Amino acid sequence: MENATLQIIVRLDIGEGQLESFKSMAQQIADNVEATEQSTRAYEWFINAAGDKCYVSESYPDSDALMLHINNVGAALGPLLEIAPLSSMLVLGTPSNEAAEVLSGFGAQIFLFSAGFSR
């Protein structure tokens, strides 16, 4: 069964007093992704009411698109992760070996595609 689509859900814990800086950085990153990554299917940031947690929902058609994204946003991630450390990363799909290795560096939990479809 073959399905190259990858969905990623990232949780970030926003440091106390860092919400406005975080939101500004997130908006800059999202704007960059929208403008430069035509293959990225979805890239959405969600912040809870308390302003201390964020979930990022991402969708890519394949591992090549994911690797393009990682290379594109890599420089911006360092400063962002200083004020909002990565708490968890869930990867849904079957990444290439190269992508799986990079994702493992973030502590990703990878769940391989088993069955189903998306439209």
Helices and strands as residue ranges (DSSP letters): E 6-13, H 19-36, E 42-47, E 53-60, H 63-83, E 86-92, H 97-105, E 109-111
